[in-house]
Amino acid sequence: MAVLGKVYLVGAGPGAADLITVRGARLLAQAEVVLYDALVTPGMLELCKQAELISVGKRSGQRSAAQADINGQLVDCARRYRTVVRLKGGDPMLFGRADEELRALEAEGIEVEIVPGITTAVAAAAATRQPLTKRGVARSVAFFTSSTAPDQPDHPALPETDTLVQYMGGREAAATAERLLAEGRRPDLPVVVVENCSRADQRILRLTLATLAHGLDMAHGPVLVMIGEALARRAHQAPD
């Protein structure tokens, strides 16, 4: 029986190449093949010039690789290479479809190791100098996305928490704001939107829940929406 390779699910972080972990960068430099997401930047791929590069990007609203095909490619690569890296934007275990890939690899007896990355919500909080928790104001944070599986409702219930962070929120942010207003949240609740977090073309918008309900005029990069009292500007906070 042929010896199977090992697959590493590596978090690339929010975008900037120097925000990947040291361990993640080391594995990229050792990889024989790297299957990477659409949100992985060219600078990140410079860390694995020696590897075969396979794009398996999935972008909302755009034609992309089916998850079943990605699973099959991972299994096939593990049969042909000893060191396989699956490079995922952010952290593999948060909105990264890691469950599907883990199940496919485990079913074939393929060894898997997970290397965490900086998830975009944490990077966005740092970029805006806006903590997601604040003593006496916000003690809880919920990460959510409107993207659902085919058999799930289009609009699952919003979490009840102090700070809400919506991933992939560009097109769905207005609907989220409308629902929160209907639930009684105040119209002037602070909102911070970050597009292309940590990248050269990063864009930060500060608005209110009522303004968000009218929609976002954003480009085509990944958008993160943060909502809650903790997002209010501090008295002497420097401009973005």
C-alpha angles and dihedrals in degrees: 000000000000116000112251121227126233124254122214119199100207126190111225093195124228098317115285109108093225092057094070113103120261088244092051092050091049092053091049089054090052099042122115092198132015124198106197139190127242090250094058109109126230088244090061091052089056085074092067106040091142094060133085105252122217120184112216097163123169116196125176112254094007134098108266144153115295113242092237089056091050090051090052092049091052092052091046092049091050088056092052105034134045097214118040123175122198102197113204130184114249112349121342093224098055116069088328100118088239093145093064093047094045092052092049093050095042091051088060094046093248117155114240132190125187122215111193124225137197107279115226096245091062092045091049091051089052094046092053095037086233116134114216091219127047129183111255092005112055125017099160137052130191126196114203143158133203092221108109140181116260093259095048128091115267092235113034118192115283114243118253104235142122098251123032122198117190117198119207086012102152100104097025100046095091092053090049091052092049091052093048091050090049088052090056104263110151117259094233094055106139119256128186120192122194122192122191092003115215093002129115090256095049113151127196124197125186117198143133134266091255091053092047090056088068091061138253128279097210135149123239101281126107112287128206121192121201120191131183149077090282089067094067115118116256118241095255099025115144118240119265 
